[in-house]
Amino acid sequence: VKAFIREDLPRYEGAEFKAIGGKSPELVVMDQTGNVLEKLDMADWSRQRCNDELTSRGLSKHSEL
């Protein structure tokens, strides 16, 4: 998950990372108005699963940073 957060996540349009000390990483899915739709614990996810989850929710990567 750490490699995903450092290297892959910044390439996704509309995605951001907020560190919260002492908490496991979570994927928080929000609607256009900021309402939380879903929270998923990412602690045991592989880097590939992290990428798959974002793309399956319609987020796309920038061509380059």
C-alpha positions as CSV (number, residue, x, y, z in Angstrom):
1,V,0.0,0.0,0.0
2,K,2.9,2.4,0.8
3,A,4.3,2.1,-2.8
4,F,0.8,2.7,-4.2
5,I,0.3,5.8,-2.1
6,R,3.7,7.3,-2.9
7,E,4.0,6.4,-6.6
8,D,0.6,5.5,-8.1
9,L,-2.1,7.5,-6.3
10,P,-0.7,10.9,-7.3
11,R,-1.3,9.9,-11.0
12,Y,-5.1,9.5,-10.5
13,E,-7.3,12.4,-11.3
14,G,-9.7,13.3,-8.5
15,A,-7.9,11.2,-5.9
16,E,-6.0,12.5,-2.8
17,F,-4.2,11.1,0.2
18,K,-4.7,12.4,3.7
19,A,-2.5,10.8,6.4
20,I,-4.2,10.1,9.8
21,G,-1.8,9.0,12.4
22,G,-2.4,5.6,14.0
23,K,-5.0,4.5,11.4
24,S,-4.9,1.8,8.8
25,P,-5.1,3.2,5.2
26,E,-8.7,3.5,4.0
27,L,-10.2,4.1,0.6
28,V,-13.0,6.6,1.1
29,V,-15.4,6.8,-1.8
30,M,-17.4,10.1,-2.0
31,D,-20.0,11.5,-4.3
32,Q,-19.7,14.8,-6.1
33,T,-21.1,16.7,-3.1
34,G,-18.6,15.2,-0.6
35,N,-20.9,12.6,1.0
36,V,-19.1,9.4,2.0
37,L,-20.6,6.5,0.1
38,E,-18.2,3.8,1.2
39,K,-15.1,3.2,3.3
40,L,-12.8,0.2,2.6
41,D,-9.8,-0.9,4.7
42,M,-6.8,-1.1,2.5
43,A,-4.3,-2.5,5.0
44,D,-4.0,-6.0,3.4
45,W,-4.3,-4.9,-0.2
46,S,-1.7,-5.4,-2.9
47,R,-0.5,-2.6,-5.0
48,Q,-2.4,-4.1,-7.9
49,R,-5.6,-4.3,-6.0
50,C,-5.3,-0.7,-5.0
51,N,-5.0,0.3,-8.6
52,D,-7.8,-2.0,-9.7
53,E,-10.2,-0.6,-7.0
54,L,-9.6,3.0,-8.2
55,T,-10.0,2.2,-11.9
56,S,-13.1,0.1,-11.3
57,R,-14.6,3.2,-9.7
58,G,-14.0,5.3,-12.8
59,L,-10.8,7.1,-11.8
60,S,-8.3,7.5,-14.6
61,K,-4.6,8.2,-14.5
62,H,-2.9,11.3,-15.8
63,S,-0.7,10.5,-18.8
64,E,2.3,11.9,-16.9
65,L,2.9,13.7,-13.6
